[in-house]
C-alpha cells in the first residue's frame, strides 16, 4: 500500500470556502480514483494549514493520484505546498 501525503496553506478568510470545496469536490474525486483505500484530511488549529493522507492499493495508483492532485484546479486562496508518495510500512 502507498500513501499520498499533501499539504496546503489556506489564505486568511478562505477557511469556509476551502472546507466546502474539500467536501464537495476534492473528497468525491479522490474517492473515485483507481485503487483508493481510505483518506484523511486534517486542519491546523488556526485553520490556515491542511494535511492529507490518502491510501492507495499500489504505488502506480498513488503516483497517478499525486499527479491528479498537482494538476487539479485550486479553490481561490488555497495553495498546494507539497504532494509526496510514500510506502506504507506499518498500520494499526
C-alpha positions in Angstrom: 0.0 0.0 0.0 1.1 3.6 -0.7 0.1 7.0 0.7 -0.2 10.3 -1.0 0.6 13.0 1.6 -0.3 16.6 0.7 -0.1 19.9 2.5 -1.9 23.1 1.7 -1.9 26.7 3.0 -5.3 28.4 3.3 -5.4 32.2 2.9 -7.0 34.4 5.5 -10.8 34.4 5.3 -10.8 31.4 3.0 -11.4 28.6 5.5 -15.1 28.1 4.8 -14.7 28.1 1.1 -11.7 25.7 1.4 -13.7 23.3 3.5 -16.7 23.4 1.2 -14.5 22.7 -1.8 -12.9 19.8 0.1 -16.2 18.2 0.9 -18.0 18.9 -2.3 -15.2 18.5 -4.9 -11.9 17.0 -3.6 -13.1 14.1 -1.5 -15.6 12.8 -4.1 -13.0 13.0 -6.8 -10.3 11.2 -4.7 -12.8 8.5 -3.6 -13.4 7.7 -7.2 -9.7 7.4 -8.0 -8.5 3.9 -9.0 -7.0 1.9 -6.1 -8.4 4.3 -3.4 -8.5 2.7 0.0 -9.0 5.4 2.6 -8.4 9.1 3.1 -7.9 11.6 5.9 -7.8 15.4 5.8 -6.8 17.4 8.8 -6.6 21.1 9.6 -4.3 23.0 11.9 -5.8 24.7 15.0 -5.7 28.1 13.3 -7.3 26.7 10.1 -4.5 28.1 7.9 -2.9 24.8 7.0 -4.2 21.4 5.9 -2.6 18.0 5.7 -4.0 14.9 3.9 -3.0 11.3 3.8 -4.8 9.2 1.2 -4.1 5.5 0.9 -4.0 3.5 -2.4 -3.5 -0.1 -3.2 -0.5 0.3 -5.4 2.4 2.7 -6.0 1.1 3.3 -9.5 -2.3 4.2 -8.2 -0.7 6.6 -5.7 1.5 8.1 -8.3 -1.5 8.7 -10.6 -3.4 10.3 -7.7 -0.4 12.5 -6.8 -0.3 13.7 -10.5 -4.1 14.4 -10.3 -3.6 16.4 -7.1 -0.9 18.5 -8.6 -3.0 19.4 -11.7 -6.4 19.9 -10.0 -7.8 23.5 -10.1 -7.5 25.1 -6.7 -10.1 26.9 -4.6 -9.1 30.6 -4.6 -6.9 31.2 -1.5 -5.7 27.6 -1.3 -2.1 26.9 -2.2 -0.7 23.4 -2.6 2.5 23.3 -0.7 3.6 19.7 -1.3 2.5 16.3 -2.6 4.5 13.1 -1.8 4.1 9.4 -2.4 5.3 7.2 0.4 5.2 3.5 1.0 3.1 2.4 4.0 5.3 0.2 6.1 3.0 -0.4 9.1 -0.5 0.1 10.3 -2.5 -0.4 13.5 
